[in-house]
Amino acid sequence: MADTKLQPHVIVFSTPTCSFCNMAKKYFREKGITFRDVDVSRDAGAARVMIRRSGQQGVPVIDIGGKIVVGFDRGKIDKYLGL
């Protein structure tokens, strides 16, 4: 990547069957955004972390540098990523 701007750390709390989760991950890949995908259906500890950070049990919950986006909200995602 030619861009030297540091990208915030991105975590996507998701499940394999969630269509909005898959759309969010596809969007990050298209934009060249590195992210960590955490499957909360297989990791109860991660699910608790997600609920504690967001107050939500539904997915996706996206943590962008400590800022939480609930759902696939492209406007908020772009804002928090500086796109």
Secondary structure, DSSP 8 states (H G I E B T S, - for coil): ----S----EEEEE-TT-HHHHHHHHHHHHHT---EEEETTT-HHHHHHHHHHHS--SS-EEEETTEEEES--HHHHHHHHT-
